[in-house]
Amino acid sequence: MAKLSPQRRLLKIFHPEGIPWLGTVVYNLVSGASIFQQSYEVIARDILSYCAQGSLLDIGTGPGWLLLKLHQQAPQMRLVGMDVSSAMVAQAQENILAAGLSDVIAVREGNASRIPFADGSFDIVVSTGSIHHWKDPITALNEIHRVLKPDSYALLYDVVSDIPAPILNEMAREFGKLKTVLFWLHGFEEPFYSRQNFERLADSTLFKVGQTKFVSVLCCLILKKPNSLSL
Ligand SMILES: C[S@@+](CC[C@H](N)C(=O)[O-])C[C@H]1O[C@@H](n2cnc3c(N)ncnc32)[C@H](O)[C@@H]1O
């Protein structure tokens, strides 16, 4: 298991990869709250600053909220969601149907370690709050590299275990101290990476190198598949 502290390595062993049915119901409700919805909007804007045309794959899409925000901001894009949990896929499909977008946004079951799409299928691959669940992140990152077109980005957003104090302070100003403390406490029961280990995940993959930045309270691992001509 790559680059986790011993305590978080232990957490990862017991932590389920796909979110089961009851967790899906709870997560769907919780992530409908304004603090999550605002964050999806900010992340969608960040994603579209890298690529706003063509096709996008969202891995571990959960209830599919990010796909809905992306469609609002870039209706021209072909959006596909994927999740290892069949309960989450059904939930995302229900949310997308309720938004009247089931002809436009597709969601299917699949594991990041065996992405059910052909080589070079996507102009961008994204993921939010999911990579810390993945049992084999190195294989998954190589799979992402395979399904990306050359000269394209993967953007993987997640909570890290060492969020800098100024970012937490900013969150407290925006959403209040209670939500910030609960969020911070949540970091002790999930196998989150530290920022450095998150960035270093890329070292042993086909991407070879990754960079991180913070987008609001989430850390984003930026990976680029080079154009084969520039290799
Ligand atoms: C915390 S939820 C985040 C959902 C959504 N991306 C969001 O930001 O609200 C993590 C999601 O990743 C999914 N997941 C976990 N491991 C996965 C894997 N190996 N491949 C695909 N999806 C995975 C889970 O089933 C769950 O729906």
The ligand as an SDF file (V2000), in Angstrom:
LIG
                    3D

 27 29  0  0  0  0  0  0  0  0999 V2000
  -16.4600   10.2730   -0.5030 C   0  0  0  0  0  0  0  0  0  0  0  0
  -17.2280    9.7190   -1.9700 S   0  0  0  0  0  0  0  0  0  0  0  0
  -16.9780   11.1380   -3.0290 C   0  0  0  0  0  0  0  0  0  0  0  0
  -18.0530   11.2130   -4.0830 C   0  0  0  0  0  0  0  0  0  0  0  0
  -18.0010   12.4240   -5.0070 C   0  0  0  0  0  0  0  0  0  0  0  0
  -16.8650   12.3840   -5.8830 N   0  0  0  0  0  0  0  0  0  0  0  0
  -18.0280   13.6990   -4.2320 C   0  0  0  0  0  0  0  0  0  0  0  0
  -17.0630   14.4740   -4.2830 O   0  0  0  0  0  0  0  0  0  0  0  0
  -19.0320   13.9600   -3.5900 O   0  0  0  0  0  0  0  0  0  0  0  0
  -16.0540    8.5610   -2.6690 C   0  0  0  0  0  0  0  0  0  0  0  0
  -16.6230    7.7790   -3.8370 C   0  0  0  0  0  0  0  0  0  0  0  0
  -15.5840    7.0340   -4.4660 O   0  0  0  0  0  0  0  0  0  0  0  0
  -16.0890    5.7450   -4.8080 C   0  0  0  0  0  0  0  0  0  0  0  0
  -14.9370    4.8380   -4.9820 N   0  0  0  0  0  0  0  0  0  0  0  0
  -14.1400    4.3520   -4.0100 C   0  0  0  0  0  0  0  0  0  0  0  0
  -13.1800    3.5650   -4.5300 N   0  0  0  0  0  0  0  0  0  0  0  0
  -13.3580    3.5670   -5.8760 C   0  0  0  0  0  0  0  0  0  0  0  0
  -12.6780    2.9400   -6.9560 C   0  0  0  0  0  0  0  0  0  0  0  0
  -11.6170    2.1520   -6.7580 N   0  0  0  0  0  0  0  0  0  0  0  0
  -13.1400    3.1520   -8.2070 N   0  0  0  0  0  0  0  0  0  0  0  0
  -14.2320    3.9420   -8.4210 C   0  0  0  0  0  0  0  0  0  0  0  0
  -14.9230    4.5510   -7.4380 N   0  0  0  0  0  0  0  0  0  0  0  0
  -14.4820    4.3860   -6.1680 C   0  0  0  0  0  0  0  0  0  0  0  0
  -17.0150    5.3990   -3.6540 C   0  0  0  0  0  0  0  0  0  0  0  0
  -17.9400    4.3740   -3.9380 O   0  0  0  0  0  0  0  0  0  0  0  0
  -17.6780    6.7550   -3.4120 C   0  0  0  0  0  0  0  0  0  0  0  0
  -18.8310    6.9280   -4.1730 O   0  0  0  0  0  0  0  0  0  0  0  0
  1  2  1  0
  2  3  1  0
  2 10  1  0
  3  4  1  0
  4  5  1  0
  5  6  1  0
  5  7  1  0
  7  8  2  0
  7  9  1  0
 10 11  1  0
 11 12  1  0
 11 26  1  0
 12 13  1  0
 13 14  1  0
 13 24  1  0
 14 15  1  0
 14 23  1  0
 15 16  2  0
 16 17  1  0
 17 18  1  0
 17 23  2  0
 18 19  1  0
 18 20  2  0
 20 21  1  0
 21 22  2  0
 22 23  1  0
 24 25  1  0
 24 26  1  0
 26 27  1  0
M  CHG  2   2   1   9  -1
M  END
$$$$
